[in-house]
Amino acid sequence: MHRTARVDAMIEDLRTLVEVESPSRDLDALRASAEAVATVIERRLGGRAVLLESAAGPHVHWTAGGDPTVLVLGHHDTVFPLGTLARRPFRVADGRATGPGVFDMLGGLVQAVHGLATLDDRSGVEILVTADEEVGSHSSRALLEERALACGAVLVLEGAADGGGLKTGRKGCGTFHVAVTGRASHAGLEPAAGVNALVEAAHQVLDIAALGRPDIGTTVTPTVASAGTLDNVVPAEATVTVDVRVETADEKDRIEAAFTALAPHLDEAEIAVRGGIGRPPMPESASVELFAVARQLRPGIEAEAVGGGSDGNFTAALGVPTLDGLGAVGGGAHADHEYLLIDTMAERAHLVAGLVHALQHPEEHEVLRGR
């Protein structure tokens, strides 16, 4: 490494990406966003960034050539609807950059590209920026798993943990949808003739919430419910949506089996369940070697296991060494107060570059020898 990442240039590219809104599932917006990401990569790194079509929108893939060594993994979709930018435009003030997506995760993308640009040798490096991470990575999972296995190590550009720490473990996470079918009747004239789907849903909510085991890291949280049509009709249908987080594969199996076994409390009520734990747990063991190198590069940097999921869950579950949280330092992911700390951008860019260099030259790092 002979160059220094320039903060002013990073801010310029961050503005470019933020000002192309990219809500998940909006294919036109995601195409414009993918093109903007590809342009930034090509301008800073050279070569060609290829747009890979998918049902969820274009993914962006760039490779420096040579034997695959490391996959730098991110996403360009965001959770904010079109029009957010008009209400909350990109702004730099008081040491912070704000605007939709600065922390999750456009800042991380920009930092990584500029970090890689400081390397004289980028052989073996691949960048994959997906279009559907915020909505489950259904179209990108097979691709990112393929490239992770080919490269043998993954650096994930999600935002840093509180205080700038790296994310060395993540819970597995998923969503379940429970549909209750009853029978409608007049709530005043003959309520007993109906089968009250709302009452059945209330029973199910209590049963479902009882599945949680916070003492071992399993949370089962009913989050959304709906039922009924009119105030004088016994509801014939109800739905309950449940967020689930688990730390181990055994808990994943237990929870999925428990949802399959849900049974109605009321005669003639019916229960149907769909969904599951789509992102497997990311064990901390997957990050041990890479975090040790990060500690050599940035003594004192902290490690944290977190509840949220990322594409790192998928790559770690394959046994591919994975280090997460290498993106922006800031906070407010998915919220209106989302921000990125400007004075951390260069350091994070160089951390990514240092990790890539270490993976290219494992003989220089005792923990990586023999890779």
C-alpha positions, 0 to 999 in steps of 0.5 A: 500500500503506497497511497492514502484514501482521501476523505473528500473523494469518499464523500463525493462518491457517497453523495453520488450513491445516496442521491440515487435512491434504491429501495428494495424491490423497486427494479427501476430504482435498483437498476439506476443504483447498480449502474451508479455503484458500477461507475464508482467501482470502475472509476476508482479501481479500473476494469469492468463492473458487471451487472448481473440480472436477477428477479430482485434487480441487478447485482454488481460484480467486479473482479481484479483477476487472478486466483480468487482470494477474498470476496468483499461483500455488500448490498446496494438496496436500502429500506427507505421508500422513494421520496425519502431523499427529498425529505432527508437529503444527503448532508455533511455537517458537524462531522457527520454524513446523513441521508438515506443509506449512509450507514446501511450500507453505502458508506461501507461500499465507498470506504471499501472501494477507496481502501482497495484503491490504495493497494498496488496489487489487487489480484484475487479480489472480488467485489459483490454488491447485491440488490436484495439483502434487506429483503432476505437475499433470496435471489442473491444467496446462491451467487454469494455462496458460490463466490464465497466458496471460490474465494475462501474468505469474506469481508462484509461491509455492514455498518460497524458495531457500537463504538466501531467494533467488528461483528464476529457473530450473528444470530440466525433470523427469520420470519414466520406468518401464522394464518388462522381460519375460523368462521364468521357469524353475527357478533350480536345475534349468534356469536356462538355460531362462529369460530372466532379467529381473533380469539384463536390468534390470541391463544396462538400469540401466547403459545408462540411467545412462550417458545422464546429462550432469552437465556440462551439467545433465542427470541421469539417476538410476535410483531404484527397481527390483524383480524376482522372486518366489521365491529359486529362480525365474528372474525373469520380470519386472522394473521400473526407475524413473528420475528425469530432470532437464534444462536445455534443450529439446534435452536433453529431446528427446535423453533421450526419444529415448534411452529410446524406443531402449532395446533388450534385451541378452538374447535373447527379453527384451522392454523397454517404456518409459512416462513422459517429461519432463512439466515442461519446463525453466524458462529463466532468461530468463523471470524477468529482468524480474520479478527486476529488479523484485524486486531494486529492492524488496529490494536484495541478494536473490539469484537461483538456478537449481534442479533441482526442478520446479514449475508455473512450468516450465509457465508459463515454457515458454509465454513468460509472465514467471514468477518462482518461490520467492516463498513461505516462507523455511525448509527441509526440503521433503518431510521431517520437519524442514520449517520456516518462519522466522517473522521473514521472513513479513512481508517476503515478504508485502510482496515479493509485494504489491510485485511485484503493484503493479509489474505493475499500474503498469508505467510506474513501473518502467523494466524493465516499461514497454511491457508 
